[in-house]
Amino acid sequence: MIKHIVMWRLKDEALGASKEENALKLKETLLALKNEIQELKAVDVGINFNPSEAAFDVVLYSEFENREGLETYQKHPEHVKIVKFVGEIRTDRAVVDYED
């Protein structure tokens, strides 16, 4: 099983929306991928409440059967749309992929 974890820090305002509004939109669109991409076996998205400067704003946890499934997910047109959106609203990104 492949675990794919991504964290983002968001801009205070982007695309005419607040950080909070963009975080909610990001969460909704990422969760909707479960219905669009069969290789995506599990997905969870969390919005941070910790005020620490070390904290990220949004985290994605997802699971795939294998590395090929992760690669298919990353190239899927619906995922690519989200990548473009995130590129407009984020300041930082961290990612970890590991095999369990």
MODELLER restraints for C-alpha pairs under 7 A, 6 or more apart:
rsr = mdl.restraints
at = mdl.atoms
rsr.add(forms.Gaussian(group=physical.xy_distance, feature=features.Distance(at['CA:1:A'], at['CA:63:A']), mean=6.77, stdev=0.5))
rsr.add(forms.Gaussian(group=physical.xy_distance, feature=features.Distance(at['CA:1:A'], at['CA:64:A']), mean=5.87, stdev=0.5))
rsr.add(forms.Gaussian(group=physical.xy_distance, feature=features.Distance(at['CA:1:A'], at['CA:65:A']), mean=4.84, stdev=0.5))
rsr.add(forms.Gaussian(group=physical.xy_distance, feature=features.Distance(at['CA:1:A'], at['CA:66:A']), mean=5.80, stdev=0.5))
rsr.add(forms.Gaussian(group=physical.xy_distance, feature=features.Distance(at['CA:1:A'], at['CA:99:A']), mean=5.74, stdev=0.5))
rsr.add(forms.Gaussian(group=physical.xy_distance, feature=features.Distance(at['CA:1:A'], at['CA:100:A']), mean=5.29, stdev=0.5))
rsr.add(forms.Gaussian(group=physical.xy_distance, feature=features.Distance(at['CA:2:A'], at['CA:63:A']), mean=5.54, stdev=0.5))
rsr.add(forms.Gaussian(group=physical.xy_distance, feature=features.Distance(at['CA:2:A'], at['CA:64:A']), mean=5.01, stdev=0.5))
rsr.add(forms.Gaussian(group=physical.xy_distance, feature=features.Distance(at['CA:2:A'], at['CA:65:A']), mean=6.10, stdev=0.5))
rsr.add(forms.Gaussian(group=physical.xy_distance, feature=features.Distance(at['CA:2:A'], at['CA:66:A']), mean=5.60, stdev=0.5))
rsr.add(forms.Gaussian(group=physical.xy_distance, feature=features.Distance(at['CA:2:A'], at['CA:67:A']), mean=6.55, stdev=0.5))
rsr.add(forms.Gaussian(group=physical.xy_distance, feature=features.Distance(at['CA:2:A'], at['CA:97:A']), mean=6.97, stdev=0.5))
rsr.add(forms.Gaussian(group=physical.xy_distance, feature=features.Distance(at['CA:2:A'], at['CA:98:A']), mean=5.74, stdev=0.5))
rsr.add(forms.Gaussian(group=physical.xy_distance, feature=features.Distance(at['CA:2:A'], at['CA:99:A']), mean=4.56, stdev=0.5))
rsr.add(forms.Gaussian(group=physical.xy_distance, feature=features.Distance(at['CA:2:A'], at['CA:100:A']), mean=6.18, stdev=0.5))
rsr.add(forms.Gaussian(group=physical.xy_distance, feature=features.Distance(at['CA:3:A'], at['CA:62:A']), mean=5.84, stdev=0.5))
rsr.add(forms.Gaussian(group=physical.xy_distance, feature=features.Distance(at['CA:3:A'], at['CA:63:A']), mean=4.72, stdev=0.5))
rsr.add(forms.Gaussian(group=physical.xy_distance, feature=features.Distance(at['CA:3:A'], at['CA:64:A']), mean=6.62, stdev=0.5))
rsr.add(forms.Gaussian(group=physical.xy_distance, feature=features.Distance(at['CA:3:A'], at['CA:97:A']), mean=5.63, stdev=0.5))
rsr.add(forms.Gaussian(group=physical.xy_distance, feature=features.Distance(at['CA:3:A'], at['CA:98:A']), mean=5.37, stdev=0.5))
rsr.add(forms.Gaussian(group=physical.xy_distance, feature=features.Distance(at['CA:3:A'], at['CA:99:A']), mean=6.22, stdev=0.5))
rsr.add(forms.Gaussian(group=physical.xy_distance, feature=features.Distance(at['CA:4:A'], at['CA:61:A']), mean=5.98, stdev=0.5))
rsr.add(forms.Gaussian(group=physical.xy_distance, feature=features.Distance(at['CA:4:A'], at['CA:62:A']), mean=5.15, stdev=0.5))
rsr.add(forms.Gaussian(group=physical.xy_distance, feature=features.Distance(at['CA:4:A'], at['CA:63:A']), mean=6.17, stdev=0.5))
rsr.add(forms.Gaussian(group=physical.xy_distance, feature=features.Distance(at['CA:4:A'], at['CA:96:A']), mean=5.98, stdev=0.5))
rsr.add(forms.Gaussian(group=physical.xy_distance, feature=features.Distance(at['CA:4:A'], at['CA:97:A']), mean=4.56, stdev=0.5))
rsr.add(forms.Gaussian(group=physical.xy_distance, feature=features.Distance(at['CA:4:A'], at['CA:98:A']), mean=6.79, stdev=0.5))
rsr.add(forms.Gaussian(group=physical.xy_distance, feature=features.Distance(at['CA:5:A'], at['CA:60:A']), mean=5.45, stdev=0.5))
rsr.add(forms.Gaussian(group=physical.xy_distance, feature=features.Distance(at['CA:5:A'], at['CA:61:A']), mean=4.68, stdev=0.5))
rsr.add(forms.Gaussian(group=physical.xy_distance, feature=features.Distance(at['CA:5:A'], at['CA:62:A']), mean=6.39, stdev=0.5))
rsr.add(forms.Gaussian(group=physical.xy_distance, feature=features.Distance(at['CA:5:A'], at['CA:95:A']), mean=5.60, stdev=0.5))
rsr.add(forms.Gaussian(group=physical.xy_distance, feature=features.Distance(at['CA:5:A'], at['CA:96:A']), mean=5.21, stdev=0.5))
rsr.add(forms.Gaussian(group=physical.xy_distance, feature=features.Distance(at['CA:5:A'], at['CA:97:A']), mean=6.36, stdev=0.5))
rsr.add(forms.Gaussian(group=physical.xy_distance, feature=features.Distance(at['CA:6:A'], at['CA:59:A']), mean=5.68, stdev=0.5))
rsr.add(forms.Gaussian(group=physical.xy_distance, feature=features.Distance(at['CA:6:A'], at['CA:60:A']), mean=5.09, stdev=0.5))
rsr.add(forms.Gaussian(group=physical.xy_distance, feature=features.Distance(at['CA:6:A'], at['CA:61:A']), mean=6.84, stdev=0.5))
rsr.add(forms.Gaussian(group=physical.xy_distance, feature=features.Distance(at['CA:6:A'], at['CA:94:A']), mean=5.64, stdev=0.5))
rsr.add(forms.Gaussian(group=physical.xy_distance, feature=features.Distance(at['CA:6:A'], at['CA:95:A']), mean=4.35, stdev=0.5))
rsr.add(forms.Gaussian(group=physical.xy_distance, feature=features.Distance(at['CA:6:A'], at['CA:96:A']), mean=6.53, stdev=0.5))
rsr.add(forms.Gaussian(group=physical.xy_distance, feature=features.Distance(at['CA:7:A'], at['CA:56:A']), mean=6.16, stdev=0.5))
rsr.add(forms.Gaussian(group=physical.xy_distance, feature=features.Distance(at['CA:7:A'], at['CA:58:A']), mean=5.64, stdev=0.5))
rsr.add(forms.Gaussian(group=physical.xy_distance, feature=features.Distance(at['CA:7:A'], at['CA:59:A']), mean=4.33, stdev=0.5))
rsr.add(forms.Gaussian(group=physical.xy_distance, feature=features.Distance(at['CA:7:A'], at['CA:60:A']), mean=6.33, stdev=0.5))
rsr.add(forms.Gaussian(group=physical.xy_distance, feature=features.Distance(at['CA:7:A'], at['CA:93:A']), mean=5.62, stdev=0.5))
rsr.add(forms.Gaussian(group=physical.xy_distance, feature=features.Distance(at['CA:7:A'], at['CA:94:A']), mean=5.17, stdev=0.5))
rsr.add(forms.Gaussian(group=physical.xy_distance, feature=features.Distance(at['CA:7:A'], at['CA:95:A']), mean=6.42, stdev=0.5))
rsr.add(forms.Gaussian(group=physical.xy_distance, feature=features.Distance(at['CA:8:A'], at['CA:56:A']), mean=5.62, stdev=0.5))
rsr.add(forms.Gaussian(group=physical.xy_distance, feature=features.Distance(at['CA:8:A'], at['CA:57:A']), mean=5.84, stdev=0.5))
rsr.add(forms.Gaussian(group=physical.xy_distance, feature=features.Distance(at['CA:8:A'], at['CA:58:A']), mean=5.36, stdev=0.5))
rsr.add(forms.Gaussian(group=physical.xy_distance, feature=features.Distance(at['CA:8:A'], at['CA:59:A']), mean=6.54, stdev=0.5))
rsr.add(forms.Gaussian(group=physical.xy_distance, feature=features.Distance(at['CA:8:A'], at['CA:90:A']), mean=6.33, stdev=0.5))
rsr.add(forms.Gaussian(group=physical.xy_distance, feature=features.Distance(at['CA:8:A'], at['CA:92:A']), mean=5.58, stdev=0.5))
rsr.add(forms.Gaussian(group=physical.xy_distance, feature=features.Distance(at['CA:8:A'], at['CA:93:A']), mean=4.55, stdev=0.5))
rsr.add(forms.Gaussian(group=physical.xy_distance, feature=features.Distance(at['CA:8:A'], at['CA:94:A']), mean=6.58, stdev=0.5))
rsr.add(forms.Gaussian(group=physical.xy_distance, feature=features.Distance(at['CA:9:A'], at['CA:56:A']), mean=4.91, stdev=0.5))
rsr.add(forms.Gaussian(group=physical.xy_distance, feature=features.Distance(at['CA:9:A'], at['CA:57:A']), mean=4.96, stdev=0.5))
rsr.add(forms.Gaussian(group=physical.xy_distance, feature=features.Distance(at['CA:9:A'], at['CA:58:A']), mean=6.83, stdev=0.5))
rsr.add(forms.Gaussian(group=physical.xy_distance, feature=features.Distance(at['CA:9:A'], at['CA:90:A']), mean=5.61, stdev=0.5))
rsr.add(forms.Gaussian(group=physical.xy_distance, feature=features.Distance(at['CA:9:A'], at['CA:91:A']), mean=5.53, stdev=0.5))
rsr.add(forms.Gaussian(group=physical.xy_distance, feature=features.Distance(at['CA:9:A'], at['CA:92:A']), mean=5.04, stdev=0.5))
rsr.add(forms.Gaussian(group=physical.xy_distance, feature=features.Distance(at['CA:9:A'], at['CA:93:A']), mean=6.54, stdev=0.5))
rsr.add(forms.Gaussian(group=physical.xy_distance, feature=features.Distance(at['CA:10:A'], at['CA:19:A']), mean=6.10, stdev=0.5))
rsr.add(forms.Gaussian(group=physical.xy_distance, feature=features.Distance(at['CA:10:A'], at['CA:57:A']), mean=6.33, stdev=0.5))
rsr.add(forms.Gaussian(group=physical.xy_distance, feature=features.Distance(at['CA:10:A'], at['CA:89:A']), mean=5.65, stdev=0.5))
rsr.add(forms.Gaussian(group=physical.xy_distance, feature=features.Distance(at['CA:10:A'], at['CA:90:A']), mean=4.13, stdev=0.5))
rsr.add(forms.Gaussian(group=physical.xy_distance, feature=features.Distance(at['CA:10:A'], at['CA:91:A']), mean=5.49, stdev=0.5))
rsr.add(forms.Gaussian(group=physical.xy_distance, feature=features.Distance(at['CA:11:A'], at['CA:19:A']), mean=6.04, stdev=0.5))
rsr.add(forms.Gaussian(group=physical.xy_distance, feature=features.Distance(at['CA:11:A'], at['CA:89:A']), mean=5.63, stdev=0.5))
rsr.add(forms.Gaussian(group=physical.xy_distance, feature=features.Distance(at['CA:11:A'], at['CA:90:A']), mean=5.48, stdev=0.5))
rsr.add(forms.Gaussian(group=physical.xy_distance, feature=features.Distance(at['CA:11:A'], at['CA:91:A']), mean=5.85, stdev=0.5))
rsr.add(forms.Gaussian(group=physical.xy_distance, feature=features.Distance(at['CA:12:A'], at['CA:18:A']), mean=5.96, stdev=0.5))
rsr.add(forms.Gaussian(group=physical.xy_distance, feature=features.Distance(at['CA:12:A'], at['CA:19:A']), mean=4.79, stdev=0.5))
rsr.add(forms.Gaussian(group=physical.xy_distance, feature=features.Distance(at['CA:13:A'], at['CA:19:A']), mean=5.47, stdev=0.5))
rsr.add(forms.Gaussian(group=physical.xy_distance, feature=features.Distance(at['CA:14:A'], at['CA:88:A']), mean=6.90, stdev=0.5))
rsr.add(forms.Gaussian(group=physical.xy_distance, feature=features.Distance(at['CA:14:A'], at['CA:89:A']), mean=5.40, stdev=0.5))
rsr.add(forms.Gaussian(group=physical.xy_distance, feature=features.Distance(at['CA:23:A'], at['CA:47:A']), mean=6.84, stdev=0.5))
rsr.add(forms.Gaussian(group=physical.xy_distance, feature=features.Distance(at['CA:23:A'], at['CA:58:A']), mean=6.61, stdev=0.5))
rsr.add(forms.Gaussian(group=physical.xy_distance, feature=features.Distance(at['CA:27:A'], at['CA:45:A']), mean=5.76, stdev=0.5))
rsr.add(forms.Gaussian(group=physical.xy_distance, feature=features.Distance(at['CA:31:A'], at['CA:43:A']), mean=6.55, stdev=0.5))
rsr.add(forms.Gaussian(group=physical.xy_distance, feature=features.Distance(at['CA:31:A'], at['CA:44:A']), mean=6.87, stdev=0.5))
rsr.add(forms.Gaussian(group=physical.xy_distance, feature=features.Distance(at['CA:34:A'], at['CA:40:A']), mean=5.99, stdev=0.5))
rsr.add(forms.Gaussian(group=physical.xy_distance, feature=features.Distance(at['CA:34:A'], at['CA:43:A']), mean=6.94, stdev=0.5))
rsr.add(forms.Gaussian(group=physical.xy_distance, feature=features.Distance(at['CA:37:A'], at['CA:73:A']), mean=6.64, stdev=0.5))
rsr.add(forms.Gaussian(group=physical.xy_distance, feature=features.Distance(at['CA:39:A'], at['CA:64:A']), mean=6.14, stdev=0.5))
rsr.add(forms.Gaussian(group=physical.xy_distance, feature=features.Distance(at['CA:39:A'], at['CA:69:A']), mean=5.13, stdev=0.5))
rsr.add(forms.Gaussian(group=physical.xy_distance, feature=features.Distance(at['CA:39:A'], at['CA:73:A']), mean=6.56, stdev=0.5))
rsr.add(forms.Gaussian(group=physical.xy_distance, feature=features.Distance(at['CA:40:A'], at['CA:63:A']), mean=6.27, stdev=0.5))
rsr.add(forms.Gaussian(group=physical.xy_distance, feature=features.Distance(at['CA:40:A'], at['CA:64:A']), mean=5.56, stdev=0.5))
rsr.add(forms.Gaussian(group=physical.xy_distance, feature=features.Distance(at['CA:40:A'], at['CA:73:A']), mean=6.93, stdev=0.5))
rsr.add(forms.Gaussian(group=physical.xy_distance, feature=features.Distance(at['CA:41:A'], at['CA:63:A']), mean=5.43, stdev=0.5))
rsr.add(forms.Gaussian(group=physical.xy_distance, feature=features.Distance(at['CA:41:A'], at['CA:64:A']), mean=5.42, stdev=0.5))
rsr.add(forms.Gaussian(group=physical.xy_distance, feature=features.Distance(at['CA:42:A'], at['CA:62:A']), mean=5.32, stdev=0.5))
rsr.add(forms.Gaussian(group=physical.xy_distance, feature=features.Distance(at['CA:42:A'], at['CA:63:A']), mean=5.01, stdev=0.5))
rsr.add(forms.Gaussian(group=physical.xy_distance, feature=features.Distance(at['CA:43:A'], at['CA:61:A']), mean=5.66, stdev=0.5))
rsr.add(forms.Gaussian(group=physical.xy_distance, feature=features.Distance(at['CA:43:A'], at['CA:62:A']), mean=4.32, stdev=0.5))
rsr.add(forms.Gaussian(group=physical.xy_distance, feature=features.Distance(at['CA:43:A'], at['CA:63:A']), mean=6.61, stdev=0.5))
rsr.add(forms.Gaussian(group=physical.xy_distance, feature=features.Distance(at['CA:44:A'], at['CA:60:A']), mean=5.96, stdev=0.5))
rsr.add(forms.Gaussian(group=physical.xy_distance, feature=features.Distance(at['CA:44:A'], at['CA:61:A']), mean=5.18, stdev=0.5))
rsr.add(forms.Gaussian(group=physical.xy_distance, feature=features.Distance(at['CA:44:A'], at['CA:62:A']), mean=6.43, stdev=0.5))
rsr.add(forms.Gaussian(group=physical.xy_distance, feature=features.Distance(at['CA:45:A'], at['CA:59:A']), mean=5.62, stdev=0.5))
rsr.add(forms.Gaussian(group=physical.xy_distance, feature=features.Distance(at['CA:45:A'], at['CA:60:A']), mean=4.62, stdev=0.5))
rsr.add(forms.Gaussian(group=physical.xy_distance, feature=features.Distance(at['CA:45:A'], at['CA:61:A']), mean=6.30, stdev=0.5))
rsr.add(forms.Gaussian(group=physical.xy_distance, feature=features.Distance(at['CA:46:A'], at['CA:58:A']), mean=5.69, stdev=0.5))
rsr.add(forms.Gaussian(group=physical.xy_distance, feature=features.Distance(at['CA:46:A'], at['CA:59:A']), mean=5.25, stdev=0.5))
rsr.add(forms.Gaussian(group=physical.xy_distance, feature=features.Distance(at['CA:46:A'], at['CA:60:A']), mean=6.71, stdev=0.5))
rsr.add(forms.Gaussian(group=physical.xy_distance, feature=features.Distance(at['CA:47:A'], at['CA:57:A']), mean=5.89, stdev=0.5))
rsr.add(forms.Gaussian(group=physical.xy_distance, feature=features.Distance(at['CA:47:A'], at['CA:58:A']), mean=4.66, stdev=0.5))
rsr.add(forms.Gaussian(group=physical.xy_distance, feature=features.Distance(at['CA:47:A'], at['CA:59:A']), mean=6.65, stdev=0.5))
rsr.add(forms.Gaussian(group=physical.xy_distance, feature=features.Distance(at['CA:48:A'], at['CA:56:A']), mean=6.81, stdev=0.5))
rsr.add(forms.Gaussian(group=physical.xy_distance, feature=features.Distance(at['CA:48:A'], at['CA:57:A']), mean=5.02, stdev=0.5))
rsr.add(forms.Gaussian(group=physical.xy_distance, feature=features.Distance(at['CA:48:A'], at['CA:58:A']), mean=5.94, stdev=0.5))
rsr.add(forms.Gaussian(group=physical.xy_distance, feature=features.Distance(at['CA:64:A'], at['CA:70:A']), mean=5.92, stdev=0.5))
rsr.add(forms.Gaussian(group=physical.xy_distance, feature=features.Distance(at['CA:73:A'], at['CA:79:A']), mean=6.76, stdev=0.5))
